[in-house]
């Protein structure tokens, strides 16, 4: 076993996902329907298959990973645990920095961990076709990839402006047999209405979600469902394979419990995937600092209130108890598209409320500086989202140096940046600026949720 | 050890490169100067550092890999040997298909294996700055990556049309601190002359090579040299780490000698890197079919004569004894940019002459079909160059099925296709056609070399 790369064999892959809902000191608040009352599983059945709804509401600690799901994940899992020795030397830190390399999946991020599981459960339930929305295309390409291997049709509504400006991930979806249309489209009632009212709209995630859900629930055959790439409990669950693998890998090299866990957080799934198994250790008494990092341009956990809010801009979803900037919040176009979400997974939000997590925000300038340091030491080009974790890792490694302590830092390397090089160009051209969300704008955005039920 | 991924630990990495020149049954013809006489090492010393020139002419069988070079390669080496079980199942073949995954290097191909070594030897020799040319940008980004880690300046002349149309690899060079200029440029005598004569030229590799060499040899301080990413003996040498790792990995899983070795061949370095250690086995009596694959649009080994020709369009290099389509040959713009070279490495060419290799050509339509099958079974998106190897692997796996034989097939997976998705799009849009080089055009191109010395 080398100290720079720790591999795990297929036979040692975790065979169960970990469900944090089983161990939280207090119960998370339930999702509410339009009537302000907790929703029931039945109410979600037109959107999701019942086997995934059962996972969504489960409080069972361990849930078996189907063998057929593992057989697909083996294409790139177990993912290597790598040690960033070159960055350590550059920083002259006594800290040992490890990272789970989720960039090695075919779509290049952690997203297929849940895409494969969701596609499989839908297939088991007799579903033939999945719909979803995508912004920059990370999630859409992961779902197309998964549906191709499982044998489902995949229809992706891609926000118009990304559809026009970011052809790369659209190509990936085509290669894997997915159908990708620009949203708003003429293929749904809602899309056609928007096109009549605003023919030149660049589209939005809210509109794309509405179209994808409409197509799923209006299929008379009942064979279409909708799939979401983050936020929900079952998505967090499927990602915990990351942290569970990391625990086994650290044990293999006789590395004690990490002192610090770091992951970037948009909807929360990549962060939760690495962190939740360690949150369990923390609940059981381990001393671990667990840090979700987010952009100062979209500071959900660090500036938003904990409130009931809609998961989407179009107010179609149940009300979720979470940290939120308001469902109407439109963050400036920072390049970390995956971190531009107004809310945060209810399980991550609840863990923050319980004092288990210590969120932190980073400006895009510092993040690109960190990404450049990473590329020029470790060699690899990280995703703009991932750079928010790298910036925090560098901070913590420098602090360990100042304190003269051999801390163990573990990061989730959520994806590579090869499809997002334009952001690096803008940074190198000096076209990017620091951006901190103005209080004024936050107040305006939060006004829209003041009449919703309180958690 | 899983059967789908065979890892090698750092301590088991090969510590010497293998030099095929030591074992060829007859000696390759020497390079000739403008006067038709064999060139001497001194004549190359303005272009390359003497330590690499020594490697270029060496007939020593094993050459030590410097520890400092290994320390950089460890970022992604040893590369995994993977088994394509999902493709095997899809094809229902009794063949076992293995591939060396060279796509995992930070620049995404096998190129940095030699870029790192070349940068290191130049640094040792006291050089401060390397120049090179690049077409689509694979080689330029690999050299920028290597120079960044070794501590050299890197200047890349990128063919104008690629510079304008393919911004992605240009961004990679910037991220790693390289300087990339469009060629023809106003920074060399030759570039300025071309710009005066043809202000609207899209540029060519020949022009870019001339500019890069001019900048290297005209630096009065003597601290600049030129670097080439394929064709030359020392480049083949540095790539043999691929095949040497593969031999150790096959032994780890008790897999016998492969029956068939397959790699795509442009200048020859990725093919040679995997194949040469096995060519040695073949010279020593092993029964192995070793297949370099090339495009029917640029069929150097399958249609070209073995002749003395220049390595570049501008006739600046020594004359090399190799298979060639003529130095003035301009292949149609197929998307596998790395395979559009008129010549072939002298060592690969000589091994073909010795009957050790069985070259084969594939049309781009069959290659994209193969790449799509790969993406929809194995999951990964391969480079257009690599697809020429995948097409041959599928052929051989189907033949093994027909013959009912458990053949072992080993391929070099030279790179991922994430920077080249436009070609996939054109294929899926039905915009690509089969192309076989017309005899007439080949005759015309070869007329230009009829008065050169004969090997």
Interface residues (C-beta under 8 A of the other chain):
Chain A: X1 X2 X4 X5 X7 X9 X10 X11 X74 X75 X76 X86 X104 X106 X108 X145 X148 X149 X167 X168 X171 X172 X174 X175 X176 X177 X372 X375 X376 X378 X379 X380 X381 X418 X419 X421 X422 X424 X425 X428
Chain B: X1 X2 X4 X5 X7 X9 X10 X11 X74 X75 X76 X86 X104 X106 X108 X145 X148 X149 X167 X168 X171 X172 X174 X175 X176 X177 X372 X375 X376 X378 X379 X380 X381 X418 X419 X421 X422 X424 X425 X428
